[in-house]
């Protein structure tokens, strides 16, 4: 992750000393770092002003104008619904091959395809693609093919149509929340999430959990409530301008204004609200945990960063604390809005309604946080795929390609990347403010109540914009 720092005469000598210290290179969740000297006060203040002006603009637009924007949709065409079993089977084969490389391939995470494909291509690049093209994971995930194979065996064949257990309604998304917390802990706190063999173990464990869930409760039910990545990618896909409408046995494709599909989500249960906030808090903590502020708070000299192993306990508590703090401030903002609007809409309905406006912010942080890693590690991925088992192969002719690491060390490219990160964070909050106002207009009978209800939420989004831009500019270790 590229790190940035604003001009500060007092800290630059210390940073110069820090740059002389030896460092190690890893794959995703790495300890790689670069320094950028930029005055960032204007970026932070400007971003906050843009978000605030968005709220003012949305409040000034008549409801009829907002309704016209909401209805803006263009049908692109339709095609017969097709069975996604084949792409699912292809993904299953790829995942199994990657697991094999985790055990048999190069021990270096920058030369082994498993950590590079999982952390760079799947977790980062595929997430970006979901925000553009829609829910690709619904067609590409390996669980459909695996479930089909397992239920083709006797006596499991009868479970395909009638699962042995009914999914309890009260469970909601809570199983996925527990699993996502475990995933976030492994990615952000555990000392070596990029180790190929260990990562292969983790993938197998997750396969077993998912297989158990699909067999007990049915494929579609578990994908909807328990499979964390189906849920995560579905949330990100709500930002896409592209969508599908079912028309009998055909599927019609349409295009709309990006983010407008969030208005079709409806009111989420409490567990759905918690899942979205967890997605945002995890990536926020990843950036915050490396700042000098956090390290000073936990009593660590950032110039003598001890590594993840020494911080595993305090960072576990920090991850939980950031999650709890975000849930608390979100609930506080909605409750204050409820009081200002003097609304008779149940507070639970408002919590489940407005949380979908947090989805753009979660994606914006994901985009800004992982963009530099994608640009660099995608090159390592191409190189590793040519010789997946370290046998001297050159399958796609990229084994000896030169990795252009200067993309995250050259001042010009870093400034360009940083500007993209700033735009991503600010744009995400602008979309969030707009979506929250659309939802408020729907929820409240009077426009004045809708505007009043969004004042605390807008303050929260402005504060989070400033926090995100501060994370891009503050000194960071590790």
For each residue, the residues with C-beta under 8 A, 3 or more apart:
1: 30 32 33 287 290 369 370 372 373
2: 33 34 36 371 372 408 414 417 418
3: 33 34 35 36 290 475 476
4: 35 36 38 40 414 418 472 473 474
5: 8 11 15 35 36 37 38 473 474 475 476
6: 37 38 39 40 41 473 474
7: 12 37 38 39
8: 5 11 12
9: 12
10: 13
11: 5 8 14 15 475
12: 7 8 9 15 16
13: 10 16 17
14: 11 17 18 303
15: 5 11 12 18 19 35 475
16: 12 13 19 20
17: 13 14 20 21 303
18: 14 15 21 302 303 477
19: 15 16 35
20: 16 17
21: 17 18 303
22:
23: 31 32 33
24: 31
25: 30 31 32 110
26: 29 30 31 32 109 110 194
27: 30 109 110 115 116 119 120 194 377 380
28: 109 115 116 118 119 120 123 124 187 193 194 373 377
29: 26 119 187 188 193 194 286
30: 1 25 26 27 194 373
31: 23 24 25 26 305 307 478
32: 1 23 25 26 376 408
33: 1 2 3 23 476 477 478
34: 2 3 372 408 409 414
35: 3 4 5 15 19
36: 2 3 4 5 411 414 415 418
37: 5 6 7
38: 4 5 6 7 43 415 418 473
39: 6 7 42
40: 4 6 43 44 469 470 472 473
41: 6 44 45
42: 39 45 46
43: 38 40 46 47 422 469 473
44: 40 41 47 48 466 469 470 473
45: 41 42 48 49
46: 42 43 49 50
47: 43 44 50 51 422 425 426 429 465 466 469
48: 44 45 51 52 462 465 466
49: 45 46 52 53
50: 46 47 53 54 426 430
51: 47 48 54 55 426 429 430 433 458 461 462 465
52: 48 49 55 56 458 462
53: 49 50 56 57
54: 50 51 57 58 429 430 433 434
55: 51 52 58 59 433 437 454 458
56: 52 53 59 60
57: 53 54 60 61
58: 54 55 61 66 433 434 437
59: 55 56 437 451 454
60: 56 57
61: 57 58 65 66
62: 65 66
63: 66 67 441 447
64: 67 68
65: 61 62 68 69
66: 58 61 62 63 69 70 437 438 441
67: 63 64 70 71
68: 64 65 71 72
69: 65 66 72 257 260
70: 66 67 260 263 438
71: 67 68
72: 68 69 256 257 260
73: 254 255 256 260
74: 254 255 256
75: 78 252 253 254
76: 242 252 253 254 255
77: 252 253
78: 75 247 250 251 252 253
79: 82 250 251 253
80: 249 250 251
81: 246 249 250 251
82: 79
83: 86
84: 87 88 138 139 140 144
85: 88 89 144 145 148
86: 83 89 90
87: 84 90 91 139 140
88: 84 85 91 92 139 140 141 142 143 144 145 146
89: 85 86 92 93 142 145
90: 86 87 93 94
91: 87 88 94 95 140 141 142 145
92: 88 89 95 96 142 145 146
93: 89 90 96 97
94: 90 91 97 98
95: 91 92 98 99 142 203
96: 92 93 99 100
97: 93 94 100 101 388
98: 94 95 101 102 113 114 117 118 203
99: 95 96 102 103 114 200 203 204
100: 96 97 103 104 105 389
101: 97 98 104 105 112 113 114 196 388 389
102: 98 99 105 112 114 115 196 197 199 200 203
103: 99 100 196 197 200
104: 100 101 389
105: 100 101 102 111 112 113 114 196 384 388 389 390
106: 111 112 196 384 390
107: 112 196 197
108: 111 112
109: 26 27 28 112 115 116 194 195 196
110: 25 26 27 116 377 380 384
111: 105 106 108 380 383 384 390
112: 101 102 105 106 107 108 109 115 116 196 384 388
113: 98 101 105 116 117 381 384 385 388
114: 98 99 101 102 105 117 118 196 199 200 203
115: 27 28 102 109 112 118 119 193 194 195 196 199
116: 27 28 109 110 112 113 119 120 121 377 380 381 384
117: 98 113 114 120 121 122 381 385
118: 28 98 114 115 121 122 123 199 203
119: 27 28 29 115 116 122 123 124 187 193 194 373 377
120: 27 28 116 117 123 124 125 373 374 377 378 380 381
121: 116 117 118 124 125 126 378 381
122: 117 118 119 125 126
123: 28 118 119 120 126 127 370
124: 28 119 120 121 127 128 366 370 373 374
125: 120 121 122 128 129 374 378
126: 121 122 123 129 130 136 137 233
127: 123 124 130 131 232 233 236 363 366
128: 124 125 131 132 367 374
129: 125 126 132 133 136
130: 126 127 133 134 135 136 137 233 236 237 239 240
131: 127 128 236 237 239 240 363 367
132: 128 129 240 242
133: 129 130 136 240 242
134: 130 237 240 242 243 244
135: 130 138 139 233 234 237 240
136: 126 129 130 133 139 140 233 237
137: 126 130 140 141 229 230 233 234 237
138: 84 135 141 230 233 234
139: 84 87 88 135 136
140: 84 87 88 91 136 137
141: 88 91 137 138 144 223 227 229 230
142: 88 89 91 92 95 145 146
143: 88 146 147 210 211 214 219 222 223 227 230
144: 84 85 88 141 147 148 219
145: 85 88 89 91 92 142 148 149
146: 88 92 142 143 149 150 207 211 214
147: 143 144 150 151 160 211 214 215 219
148: 85 144 145 151 152 160
149: 145 146 152 153
150: 146 147 153 156 211 215
151: 147 148 156 157 159 160 215
152: 148 149 156 157
153: 149 150 156 157
154: 157
155: 158
156: 150 151 152 153 159 160 215
157: 151 152 153 154 160
158: 155 161 162
159: 151 156 162 163 164 215 218
160: 147 148 151 156 157 219
161: 158
162: 158 159
163: 159 166 215 216 217 218 221
164: 159 215 216
165: 216 217
166: 163 217
167: 171 217 218 221 222 225
168: 171
169: 172
170:
171: 167 168 174 175 225 271
172: 169 225 269 270 271 272
173: 176 177 225 231 269 271 272 274 275
174: 171 177 178 271
175: 171 178 179 213 225 226
176: 173 179 180 225 226 227 228 231 271 275
177: 173 174 180 181 271 274 275 278
178: 174 175 181 182
179: 175 176 182 183 206 209 226 228
180: 176 177 183 184 228 232 275 278 279 282
181: 177 178 184 185 278 323
182: 178 179 185 186
183: 179 180 186 187 228
184: 180 181 187 188 189 278 282 319
185: 181 182 188 189 190 316 319
186: 182 183 189 190 193 202
187: 28 29 119 183 184 190 193 282 286
188: 29 184 185 282 285 286 289 315 319
189: 184 185 186 308 311 312 315 316 319
190: 185 186 187 193 308 312
191: 307 308 309 312
192: 195 198 308
193: 28 29 115 119 186 187 190 198 199 202
194: 26 27 28 29 30 109 115 119 199
195: 109 115 192 198 199
196: 101 102 103 105 106 107 109 112 114 115 199 200
197: 102 103 107 200 201
198: 192 193 195 201 202
199: 102 114 115 118 193 194 195 196 202 203
200: 99 102 103 114 196 197 203 204
201: 197 198 204 205
202: 186 193 198 199 205 206
203: 95 98 99 102 114 118 199 200 206 207
204: 99 200 201 207 208
205: 201 202 208 209
206: 179 202 203 209 210
207: 146 203 204 210 211
208: 204 205 211 212
209: 179 205 206 212 213
210: 143 206 207 213 214 222 226 227
211: 143 146 147 150 207 208 214 215
212: 208 209 215 216
213: 175 209 210 216 217 222 226 227
214: 143 146 147 210 211 217 218 219 222 223 227
215: 147 150 151 156 159 163 164 211 212
216: 163 164 165 212 213 222
217: 163 165 166 167 213 214 221 222 226
218: 159 163 167 214 221 222
219: 143 144 147 160 214 222 223
220: 223 224
221: 163 167 217 218 224 225 226
222: 143 167 210 213 214 216 217 218 219 225 226 227
223: 141 143 214 219 220 226 227 230
224: 220 221 230 231
225: 167 171 172 173 175 176 221 222 231
226: 175 176 179 210 213 217 221 222 223
227: 141 143 176 210 213 214 222 223 230 231
228: 176 179 180 183 231 232
229: 137 141 232 233
230: 137 138 141 143 223 224 227 233 234
231: 173 176 224 225 227 228 234 235 275
232: 127 180 228 229 235 236 279
233: 126 127 130 135 136 137 138 229 230 236 237
234: 135 137 138 230 231 237 238
235: 231 232 238 275 276 279 359 362
236: 127 130 131 232 233 239 240 359 363 366
237: 130 131 134 135 136 137 233 234 240 261
238: 234 235 259 261 262 265 356 359
239: 130 131 236 258 259 261 262 359 360 363 431
240: 130 131 132 133 134 135 236 237 243 258 261
241: 255 256 257 258 260 261
242: 76 132 133 134 253 254 255
243: 134 240 253 254 255 256 261
244: 134 251 252 253 254
245: 251 252 254
246: 81 250 251 252
247: 78 250 251 252
248:
249: 80 81
250: 78 79 80 81 246 247
251: 78 79 80 81 244 245 246 247
252: 75 76 77 78 244 245 246 247
253: 75 76 77 78 79 242 243 244
254: 73 74 75 76 242 243 244 245
255: 73 74 76 241 242 243
256: 72 73 74 241 243 260 261
257: 69 72 241 260
258: 239 240 241 431
259: 238 239 262 360 431 434 435
260: 69 70 72 73 241 256 257 263
261: 237 238 239 240 241 243 256 264 265
262: 238 239 259 265 356 357 359 360 435
263: 70 260 435 438 439 442
264: 261
265: 238 261 262 268 356
266: 353
267: 349 352 353
268: 265 272 273 276 352 353 355 356
269: 172 173 272 273 352
270: 172 273 274 348 351 352
271: 171 172 173 174 176 177 274 275
272: 172 173 268 269 275 276 352 355
273: 268 269 270 276 277 330 351 352 355
274: 173 177 270 271 277 278 327
275: 173 176 177 180 231 235 271 272 278 279
276: 235 268 272 273 279 280 355 356 358 359 362
277: 273 274 280 281 323 326 327 330 355 358
278: 177 180 181 184 274 275 281 282 323
279: 180 232 235 275 276 282 283 362
280: 276 277 283 284 326 358 361 362 365
281: 277 278 284 285 319 322 323 325 326 327
282: 180 184 187 188 278 279 285 286 319 323
283: 279 280 286 287 362 365 366 369
284: 280 281 287 288 322 326 365 467 468 471
285: 188 281 282 288 289 318 319 322 323
286: 29 187 188 282 283 289 290 369
287: 1 283 284 290 291 365 369 471 476
288: 284 285 291 293 294 318 322 471
289: 188 285 286 294 311 315 318 319
290: 1 3 286 287 294 295 476 477 478
291: 287 288 294 295 471 474 475 476
292: 295 296 302 474 475 476 477
293: 288 296 297 474
294: 288 289 290 291 297 298 318
295: 290 291 292 298 300 301 302 305 477
296: 292 293 299 300 302
297: 293 294
298: 294 295 311 314 318
299: 296
300: 295 296 304 305 306 310 311
301: 295 304 305
302: 18 292 295 296 305 475 476 477
303: 14 17 18 21 477
304: 300 301
305: 31 295 300 301 302 477 478
306: 300 309 310 311
307: 31 191 310 311 478
308: 189 190 191 192 311 312 315 478
309: 191 306 312
310: 300 306 307
311: 189 289 298 300 306 307 308 314 315
312: 189 190 191 308 309 315 316
313: 316 317
314: 298 311 317 318
315: 188 189 289 308 311 312 318 319
316: 185 189 312 313 319 320
317: 313 314 320 321
318: 285 288 289 294 298 314 315 321 322
319: 184 185 188 189 281 282 285 289 315 316 322 323
320: 316 317 323 324
321: 317 318 324 325
322: 281 284 285 288 318 319 325 326
323: 181 277 278 281 282 285 319 320 326 327
324: 320 321 327 328
325: 281 321 322 328 329
326: 277 280 281 284 322 323 329 330
327: 274 277 281 323 324 330 331
328: 324 325 331 332
329: 325 326 332 333 460
330: 273 277 326 327 333 334 351 355 358 460
331: 327 328 334 335 351
332: 328 329 335 336 456
333: 329 330 336 337 456 457 459 460
334: 330 331 337 338 347 350 351 354 456 457
335: 331 332 338 339 347
336: 332 333 339 340 455 456
337: 333 334 340 341 350 452 453 454 455 456 457
338: 334 335 341 343 345 347 350 453
339: 335 336 342
340: 336 337 452 453 455 456
341: 337 338 444 449 450 452 453
342: 339 449
343: 338 350 443 444 449 453
344:
345: 338 349 350 443 444
346: 349 350
347: 334 335 338 350 351
348: 270 351 352
349: 267 345 346 352 353 443
350: 334 337 338 343 345 346 347 353 354 443 453
351: 270 273 330 331 334 347 348 354 355
352: 267 268 269 270 272 273 348 349 355
353: 266 267 268 349 350 356 439 443
354: 334 350 351 357 358 436 439 440 457
355: 268 272 273 276 277 330 351 352 358 359
356: 238 262 265 268 276 353 359 435 439
357: 262 354 360 361 432 433 435 436 439 457
358: 276 277 280 330 354 355 361 362 432
359: 235 236 238 239 262 276 355 356 362 363 432
360: 239 259 262 357 363 364 428 429 431 432 435
361: 280 357 358 364 365 428 429 432 461 464
362: 235 276 279 280 283 358 359 365 366
363: 127 131 236 239 359 360 366 367 428
364: 360 361 367 368 424 425 427 428 429 468
365: 280 283 284 287 361 362 368 369 425 428 468
366: 124 127 236 283 362 363 369 370
367: 128 131 363 364 370 371 421 424 428
368: 364 365 371 421 422 424 425 468 472
369: 1 283 286 287 365 366
370: 1 123 124 366 367 373 374
371: 2 367 368 374 375 417 420 421 424
372: 1 2 34 375 376 408 417
373: 1 28 30 119 120 124 370 376 377
374: 120 124 125 128 370 371 377 378
375: 371 372 378 379 407 408 417
376: 32 372 373 379 380 403 405 407 408
377: 27 28 110 116 119 120 373 374 380 381
378: 120 121 125 374 375 381 382
379: 375 376 382 383 401 403 404
380: 27 110 111 116 120 376 377 383 384 403
381: 113 116 117 120 121 377 378 384 385
382: 378 379 385 386 396 398 401
383: 111 379 380 386 398 399 400 401 403
384: 105 106 110 111 112 113 116 380 381 387 388
385: 113 117 381 382 388 395 396 398
386: 382 383 393 394 395 396 397 398 399
387: 384 390 391 392 393 394 395 399
388: 97 101 105 112 113 384 385 393 395
389: 100 101 104 105 393
390: 105 106 111 387
391: 387
392: 387
393: 386 387 388 389 399
394: 386 387 397 398 399 400
395: 385 386 387 388
396: 382 385 386
397: 386 394
398: 382 383 385 386 394 401
399: 383 386 387 393 394
400: 383 394
401: 379 382 383 398
402:
403: 376 379 380 383
404: 379 407
405: 376 408 409
406: 409 410 413
407: 375 376 404 410 413 417
408: 2 32 34 372 375 376 405 413 414 417
409: 34 405 406 414
410: 406 407 413 414
411: 36 414 415
412: 415 416
413: 406 407 408 410 416 417
414: 2 4 34 36 408 409 410 411 417 418
415: 36 38 411 412 418 419
416: 412 413 419 420
417: 2 371 372 375 407 408 413 414 420 421
418: 2 4 36 38 414 415 421 422 472
419: 415 416 422 423
420: 371 416 417 423 424
421: 367 368 371 417 418 424 425 472
422: 43 47 368 418 419 425 426 469 472
423: 419 420 426 427
424: 364 367 368 371 420 421 427 428
425: 47 364 365 368 421 422 428 429 465 468 469 472
426: 47 50 51 422 423 429 430 465 469
427: 364 423 424 430 431
428: 360 361 363 364 365 367 424 425 431 432
429: 47 51 54 360 361 364 425 426 432 433 461 462 464 465 468
430: 50 51 54 426 427 433 434
431: 239 258 259 360 427 428 434 435
432: 357 358 359 360 361 428 429 435 436 461
433: 51 54 55 58 357 429 430 436 437 454 457 458 461
434: 54 58 259 430 431 437 438
435: 259 262 263 356 357 360 431 432 438 439
436: 354 357 432 433 439 440 454 457 458 461
437: 55 58 59 66 433 434 440 441 450 451 454
438: 66 70 263 434 435 441 442
439: 263 353 354 356 357 435 436 442 443
440: 354 436 437 443 444 449 450 451 453 454
441: 63 66 437 438 444 447 450
442: 263 438 439
443: 343 345 349 350 353 439 440 450 453
444: 341 343 345 440 441 447 449 450 453
445: 449
446: 449 450
447: 63 441 444 450 451
448: 451 452
449: 341 342 343 440 444 445 446 452 453
450: 341 437 440 441 443 444 446 447 453 454
451: 59 437 440 447 448 454 455
452: 337 340 341 448 449 455
453: 337 338 340 341 343 350 440 443 444 449 450 457
454: 55 59 337 433 436 437 440 450 451 457 458
455: 336 337 340 451 452 458 459
456: 332 333 334 336 337 340 459 460
457: 333 334 337 354 357 433 436 453 454 460 461
458: 51 52 55 433 436 454 455 461 462
459: 333 455 456 462 463
460: 329 330 333 456 457 463 464
461: 51 361 429 432 433 436 457 458 464 465
462: 48 51 52 429 458 459 465 466
463: 459 460 466 467
464: 361 429 460 461 467 468
465: 47 48 51 425 426 429 461 462 468 469
466: 44 47 48 462 463 469 470
467: 284 463 464 470 471
468: 284 364 365 368 425 429 464 465 471 472
469: 40 43 44 47 422 425 426 465 466 472 473
470: 40 44 466 467 473 474
471: 284 287 288 291 467 468 474
472: 4 40 368 418 421 422 425 468 469
473: 4 5 6 38 40 43 44 469 470
474: 4 5 6 291 292 293 470 471
475: 3 5 11 15 291 292 302
476: 3 5 33 287 290 291 292 302
477: 18 33 290 292 295 302 303 305
478: 31 33 290 305 307 308
